[in-house]
């Protein structure tokens, strides 16, 4: 088996030539067991790699309560990003967003809007993210989509597009509604998408308070004040049916973790258990990127092309989550989907798989792609390659 050395910036990887397909969640070198978490369901996920470090009942369908607003925020962020709306647009508040006239809103978290108020999108958006205002969610949903029902349709379309297999929304705010559900895993994936796809929208989550109409309300995510962790988001949720929910995200160095705790019995428990999960993850794991996007991992022979070799690598940074101190033991190997590469080849066309191993066990896999296009060669060069390929098949690889 042919062996090469790949220098990855943080140590080096031995590269050989055989393997399979896509992400696997295996810990080759064991970290201490995850702490016991007092909640109905929970997940701890590495943001960059998507690797789930620990979980319990992660796919159990539960009431998300105000975690629903993470998806509302995602839809609003996408509308801002696309230019469909702007932060300076003035929104006229309708009667459906008035708590006094809408019984479902009474007693819930509010921005305290009144019918006919003219408020900028930016202010309503802060009311949703920082104050968890249910009235603000309705007002902005009406503006973005024309109605709450249409906005809920957008929410569920994005849920499908993001691969949230056990999530369905019925409201724009998360107050109790029959048939509304999500899971700890889906909420972690949604948090990851919010941070990745609409970072300017996510940035609102770290703001600790917001004042509207001379009423100042603090962000309900008390982990923002933690002296032990660098938490910068994302959302609390509570109803009598759901219990106490929290999705939190924190950074340490180049590592970001996302924790989800669903159905905790009390407000204080959800914060304590989330802090426990995040602390454990940062203490025993690290995020490494042994292979960057567009960096050549291997050079391979191409037949019938306008060049004889092509560089192969990954289209996106290959971020991995590994037990701390194990980078020096990380190895990588690859396999091609076909015995030979034949032109034409498109940029980022998958042609095989890169597999990363620790202690002989596969911990993650990434598609091996073409890093530059290869066009078909001339008629004569293709005829020459055809002859050489036949000879190669008869007499062995030494002719190639």
Number of C-alpha atoms within 10 A of each C-alpha: 5 6 10 12 14 18 12 15 10 12 12 17 22 15 20 19 17 15 18 17 17 12 17 14 14 17 18 16 16 10 16 9 10 15 12 10 20 17 21 20 23 31 27 30 26 25 26 20 20 19 22 19 23 16 19 17 15 22 18 17 18 20 30 32 28 29 26 27 25 26 25 27 23 23 24 25 21 17 16 18 16 10 10 10 17 14 13 11 13 17 20 17 22 18 17 19 26 24 22 15 13 12 11 13 19 14 8 16 18 21 29 17 24 18 16 12 12 14 18 16 23 15 18 25 24 23 26 27 28 26 25 27 26 28 31 30 28 26 29 28 24 22 20 21 17 12 15 22 15 14 24 22 18 19 26 17 13 16 20 14 10 13 12 19 14 18 24 23 23 21 24 29 28 24 25 20 13 10 11 19 21 25 27 31 28 22 29 29 19 22 26 20 18 23 18 13 14 19 14 14 21 22 15 18 22 18 16 18 15 18 15 15 8 7 9 12 17 14 23 18 24 16 23 21 13 11 8 9 17 16 25 20 28 29 24 28 25 24 17 9 14 21 21 26 33 31 28 26 30 22 16 13 9 9 18 22 28 28 32 31 32 33 24 23 15 13 16 11 18 25 22 13 22 25 20 16 25 23 15 17 25 21 12 16 18 21 23 21 17 22 23 17 14 18 16 17 26 18 13 15 14 19 24 24 23 17 15 15 15 19 17 24 29 23 20 14 18 21 20 22 25 24 20 15 10 15 21 11 15 18 22 25 22 24 19 19 15 9 7 13 18 15 19 15 21 14 13 19 16 20 18 22 24 27 28 26 19 21 13 12 14 21 22 24 23 24 24 26 25 25 23 15 16 22 15 16 18 12 10 10 16 17 13 13 20 14 12 15 19 11 14 15 12 10 10 11 10 6 11 11
